[in-house]
Every structure is written in structure tokens, then in C-alpha cells.
Amino acid sequence: MNHQARPLEGIRIIDLSMGWAGPLATRNLADMGAQVIKVESCERFDWWRSWEATQAWIADNGAEKSPQYLYVNRNKQDITLDLENPRGRELLLQLVATADALVENYSGGVLPKLQLDYSYLIEANPGLVMVSMPAFGSTGPWSQFRAYGSTVEHSSGLPHLVGDPEQAPTMQHVAFGDAVGGLNGTAAILTALWHKQRSGEGQFVDLSQVECLFPLAAPGILHQSVYGQSPRRSGNKHPDHAPHGVYPCEGDDAWVVIQVTDEIQWQRLQDLIPALAPFGDVDERLDKREALDECVRAWTQQRPAAVVMQLLQGVGVTAAKLNNAQAILDEPHLQDRGYLQWLEREYVGVQPHPSPPFRVTADPIPITSPAPTLGQHNHDILGELLGLGAAELEELEQQGVIGTKPRMPSAKKAI
């Protein structure tokens, strides 16, 4: 792929985030050309490298093999700084002074304890945009609570609206709140940077990840507000359309999604499946939904999912087969769109990466570098950008302020 001019080239962002939500937000910016400098420490490294470190894991370079970490940290640079060390904190402030924005998703009390919250950061850079992404916002009675994407999703009430009526509340994903929070984080940063470009003003953006999920739960919230009770869960059924659901196909664990949303699609489906002839308009179909779905299932079960999808799409009926990971790699539509880009990285070899979802031209934006190793750019950023000499960098490494390998946590007070 040829080099493309990317819209955020020239923007520098300091990334203090960990896990999925914050790193996804900054990865989108890195994909768009921003210089994203990820800051970890050798003891408090990104926990998506591993939930729990051991000496054997360190010796095996486990910190560099996590697929989750690799996918949300591509196109970034990485330095290590012990922010509990005064020198490490000082160097971060020097770096912040050169930046346009900073992103963090620590729990609420971490940066204030380090004296690195917004009030301190704007002393180093009055025009700084800072986006803080705690689970429940930076104020209010829940602001000090820690949470992950799973607890954020539960706290939003969304699982109470998902699943079949006879089921308990159902999560959409093991950490759906992280993905949604990350996308909202990208939008928040871009909005604040746009404001800064127009006005010259930085600002503090308090992004509550749980609030990012509320729009997805809006129908349930409105139903509760109007009727005083939550709506009945309906699984894949749609209140206004039928057939509408996921249907089994020939083979083991093979499925297809079918969504008929107007009468033209319904007529075309009837032409394709003669057994549907007895069913009439949408009101009748909704009233006889179970019998209707059984007729559709009887037809889909006799055919491979790919064949069902192609037949239905061929007559203008919305349908898509459910793919496993291997099938996605081989999916012709995704191949034609350049969905995957393959990057080689130390310790893990060649790995597939989904292309950025946004495009400047007809071609995908190239992914220019795989996720950095721990402290990979210490000399580039601390040496060349901040001007530290080789002797000082060596001294910082000997003191444990910087480094390129994880260390087991010391007996420091937890932050």
C-alpha cells in the first residue's frame, strides 16, 4: 500500500491508558496518523499484557505475546516511566508539555495520588486536552469504584434487556463496555481537539464509560420511565418484523441471520420458500411467529449457511452467515475490501490486523507498525525528544525508572 496522508499527522497524544477501552480510543487516533506515546512502567505495565505476572512468564517474554494487547496498541510508540518515582513523574510532565492531548482510564484515585491529575498537568501544558475515562466518571458517589468492561455493562442495565424471556439477564460480550467506551473515547478526543484547533483552548473531558452504554439501553430506560416496569426480553425477535432471527443451517453450529423488514422482502422470501405461502401480512406473521420461524428453520437446516446467505441476498433479502475466526480470514467480501493487514512482530511472528474502519481514499489506511514492545522507544522519546543523554538514560535504567522488561511488583503501597 502506498503512503496516504492521514488526517491526524502532527498531533501528539500521551497514552496512560490500559486494557481495552482507553487503548482502543488511542489506537483509532494512531491509525489516523497521530503520534501516540504509550507510557507504562516495568512494574505497572498494561494489564492486557497479562492479568498476573510470574517470573516464568517474564522469562518467556509473555508480556509481548498477548493478542489483545497487540491488536489495540499497533501504530503506537512505547516508553516506560515509574510515575511513583519523582524523576519519572518529572519526565512525564516534560513530555506532557510537548503534547496536544493525554488519555487515561485509571480508577478515580490513581492520578490524584500521584499529583498528576488535570490541575497538575495543565501547569506543564495550559493548552492540554485531557480525556479521563473512568468507569463511572470523575465525580459522584461511584467515582472511586474500580470496574472492567463486564461490570460497566452490568451497571448500565443493558443485560436486563438482552436474551430470551426465560433466561437470566444476558451480557452481549465479556467486556462490551470496553469496546463501546473506547469508541466514545475516540469521539471525545477528536471533538476536544477540534475545539482546540478552532479556539486554542484545551479542556478536561470527563467520560463516564457506563454512560456511553445508556444510548444502547434507551428503549428499556424509556419503557421503565413510562410504564414503571422493564420490558420483557425478546431475544432475537423484533417487535415489528417477522421473520427476524438467527436460524440453524446444515452442519454443526452453523447459523444464518435473516431479517425481513418490508413486504417486498417478504414476497421474495415466499417465492424462495414455498412453505411460507400460508402466512400473510406482517400482523399475521407476528401473531404466528413460532410457526413461521419453524417453517424457516426447516428450510435453512437443509442447506449450508453460505448457500442460504447467497440465495437470500440474491433476491434482496437481508441475510448473513455467522462466521468463526477461520471463516473470517477466508471471507471473500472482507478480502476484496482489504479488511485484514498482516504485520510481522518480534516474539509472535506474522499476525492479522483488521484495517481501520474509516478511510481517506478507496484503499484502507495502512497499518505502519505493530504494537511496541515494553519500553521500545525509551531512547527515541526520552533521548531524542526530551534531550536526555546516554549516561542519564543508563542511570535511569539502573534505578528502575525506565526499562524494557517487566518486574515483579515491589512492596510499594498500591495506587
KASUL-V975646 format. One record per pair of residues at least 24 apart in sequence whose ideal C-beta (glycine too) atoms are under 7 Angstrom apart, sorted by the first residue. I is the first residue (numbers start at 0). GAP is how many residues later the second one is. Records with the same first field share a line. If there is no record, write none. Layout:
BEGIN
I = GAP  GAP
END
This chain:
BEGIN
0 = 362  365
3 = 356  357  361  362
5 = 26  27  354  359
6 = 25  26  353
7 = 24  25  26
8 = 24
10 = 24  89  182
11 = 86  87  88
12 = 86  87  88  90
13 = 25  81  82  85  88
14 = 24  61  88
15 = 86  87  88
16 = 86  87  88  116
17 = 28  29  30  87
18 = 28  29  86  159
19 = 28  52  129  155  158  159  162
20 = 84  112  128  157  160  161  164  188
21 = 81  82  83  111  163
22 = 49  50
23 = 48  155  158
24 = 78  157  160  161  164
25 = 77
26 = 45  46  47  48
27 = 158
28 = 157  160
29 = 45  46
30 = 44  325  334
35 = 40  41
36 = 40  42  58  344
37 = 35  38  39  40  334
38 = 40  42  53
39 = 38  40  334
40 = 39  40  41  42
41 = 38  358  361  363  364  365
42 = 364  366  367
44 = 329  361
52 = 353  355
54 = 353
57 = 347  348
60 = 286
62 = 311  343
63 = 282  283  309
64 = 282  283
68 = 302
69 = 275  278  281  300  301
70 = 282
72 = 298  299
73 = 279  293  295  296  297
74 = 292  293  294
75 = 295  296
76 = 295  300  303  304
77 = 294  295  296  297  298  299
78 = 296  298  299  302  303
79 = 294  295  298  322  323
80 = 320  321
81 = 318  319
82 = 31  33
83 = 30  328  331
84 = 316
86 = 309  314
87 = 313
88 = 25  27
90 = 291  295
91 = 24
92 = 31
93 = 292
94 = 291
95 = 25  28  29  32
96 = 27  28
97 = 287
98 = 26  29
99 = 29  93
100 = 27  28  30  88  92
101 = 26  28
102 = 28  82  86
103 = 28  29
104 = 28  29
106 = 27  37  39
107 = 26  30  35  36
108 = 35
109 = 305
112 = 302
113 = 301
117 = 86
121 = 80
125 = 76
126 = 69  73  75
127 = 74
128 = 60  63  64  67  73  74
129 = 74  75
130 = 54  57  58  61  74  76
131 = 73  74  75
132 = 48  52  74  76
134 = 74  75
135 = 72  74
136 = 69  71
137 = 68
147 = 27
148 = 26  27  28  29
149 = 24  25
151 = 25  29  57  58  61
152 = 24  60
154 = 55
155 = 54  57  58  61
156 = 60  63
157 = 55  58  59
159 = 60  70
160 = 56  59  70  72
161 = 71
162 = 70  72
163 = 69  71
164 = 67  68
166 = 66
176 = 32  36
179 = 32  33
180 = 28  31
183 = 28
236 = 52
241 = 40  43  44  47  50
242 = 49  50  53
244 = 48
246 = 49  50  53
247 = 49  52  53
248 = 51  52  54  55  56  59
249 = 51  52  53  54
250 = 53
253 = 50  51
254 = 50  67
255 = 44  49  52  53  63  64  65  66
256 = 62  63  65
257 = 38  54  59  61
258 = 59
259 = 57
260 = 57
264 = 51  52  53
267 = 47  48  49
268 = 48
271 = 39  43
272 = 26
274 = 24
337 = 25  26
340 = 26
342 = 24  27
344 = 25  26
345 = 27
372 = 31
373 = 30  31  32
374 = 27  28  29
377 = 24
END
